[in-house]
Amino acid sequence: MSERVRKLRKLIEALDGYRVGRYTSLDKVERLIHELGLKPPYSWEEVKRDVEAILALPASSPEFKRVEKMDRRASLLTRLNLLLLLGALLLYALRVWYPSLLLDVIVLALIVTSLIVVNVIYYIRAYTAVRISALYAERLPELEKLGRRLKAVVEYLLRQLKRELRAAGFDPRSYRLKLWLPDYSGIKIVKKPGRLSAKYEVRLA
């Protein structure tokens, strides 16, 4: 698949994610738009304002600070876990030269602690994701209104993607993407969200 097709896919998935509050670096998205030389129905400045307004929606809720604090704790735990794994690795290497039952016990304890921390991080991340989604749901009319231009740009990009695939001799109807929202024209749902994925699997129509 061509580099242009890959970039279009990244751009589509990023803009689709913005519509449900999923953050992707705005600088990366802007760079992709310029690299592809696209002329979407709305300027990047307009789209960027909508994205920033969407990302700011949960912050108006009193609960947001608590959720944000939990997310920061998860980030701290992630760094702690890296230190635990690094410590276990260094001690295991030391054990090669200085065999010791005490070192074995410490390495095992570090690994077990790391596994516990990983599970705690997973549950915190899952909880914060659910709560952020709930905060967005409380502001659904505003979210939908702010997402209108984003939707139009995604539909424009889907048409561009279809043209690129045809030009490469690839049947667009065989090309699949994973999107948070399935309400775009020019796509068909292949698989709905399930246990393994929260996204819709779609194909170009």
Rosetta blueprint (number, residue, H / E / L):
1 M L
2 S L
3 E H
4 R H
5 V H
6 R H
7 K H
8 L H
9 R H
10 K H
11 L H
12 I H
13 E H
14 A H
15 L H
16 D H
17 G H
18 Y H
19 R L
20 V L
21 G L
22 R L
23 Y L
24 T L
25 S L
26 L H
27 D H
28 K H
29 V H
30 E H
31 R H
32 L H
33 I H
34 H H
35 E H
36 L H
37 G L
38 L L
39 K L
40 P L
41 P L
42 Y L
43 S L
44 W H
45 E H
46 E H
47 V H
48 K H
49 R H
50 D H
51 V H
52 E H
53 A H
54 I H
55 L H
56 A H
57 L H
58 P H
59 A H
60 S H
61 S L
62 P L
63 E L
64 F H
65 K H
66 R H
67 V H
68 E H
69 K H
70 M H
71 D H
72 R H
73 R H
74 A H
75 S H
76 L H
77 L H
78 T H
79 R H
80 L H
81 N H
82 L H
83 L H
84 L H
85 L H
86 L H
87 G H
88 A H
89 L H
90 L H
91 L H
92 Y H
93 A H
94 L H
95 R H
96 V H
97 W H
98 Y L
99 P L
100 S L
101 L H
102 L H
103 L H
104 D H
105 V H
106 I H
107 V H
108 L H
109 A H
110 L H
111 I H
112 V H
113 T H
114 S H
115 L H
116 I H
117 V H
118 V H
119 N H
120 V H
121 I H
122 Y H
123 Y H
124 I H
125 R H
126 A H
127 Y H
128 T H
129 A H
130 V H
131 R H
132 I H
133 S H
134 A H
135 L H
136 Y H
137 A H
138 E H
139 R L
140 L H
141 P H
142 E H
143 L H
144 E H
145 K H
146 L H
147 G L
148 R H
149 R H
150 L H
151 K H
152 A H
153 V H
154 V H
155 E H
156 Y H
157 L H
158 L H
159 R H
160 Q H
161 L H
162 K H
163 R H
164 E H
165 L H
166 R H
167 A H
168 A L
169 G L
170 F L
171 D L
172 P H
173 R H
174 S H
175 Y L
176 R E
177 L E
178 K E
179 L E
180 W L
181 L L
182 P L
183 D L
184 Y L
185 S L
186 G L
187 I E
188 K E
189 I E
190 V E
191 K E
192 K L
193 P L
194 G L
195 R L
196 L L
197 S L
198 A L
199 K L
200 Y E
201 E E
202 V E
203 R E
204 L E
205 A L
